[in-house]
Amino acid sequence: MDLIRNPQLAGQSRWTAKKFYSHFTDELSVEIGYIMVVRWFHERGFARKVPRFWPDRQDEKSREAFVQQHKVYPADPEIDL
């Protein structure tokens, strides 16, 4: 956990999941999947600070229609969510 809280110990200014994964697999020779590293961070209360990709030129009318159409699903007893 010291390495997580102090990325300077590994010569980093801050950690991203990708950087930590690379350090873990390359420097420490540990075989682990990237998703496992992300999950491990999440389970310990860490969150992504870099926004996820958001495609340009989205159709807002279609998006709103989709949201309205799917709002009824949680209340429908026939649908298991």
C-alpha positions, 0 to 999 in steps of 0.5 A: 500500500505504500507504493500506492500512496507514494508513487514517488517510490517508483519514480512516478508523480502520480498513478493511473491504473495503466501506469500502475499495471505497467509497473506491476507487470514489468518492474515487479514481474507479476502476471495480472490482468489490467481489469484486475488492477482496476478492480483492486483500486476500486475495491480500496476506494480509489476512483478514476479522475480522468474522464472517460471518452465521450463521442462527439456528434451525439443525437440528443433527441435519440438519447432522450428517447432512449432514457425515457423508454428505459425509465419504465424498466425498474418499475416493471415486475416482469423485468429482472434487473 
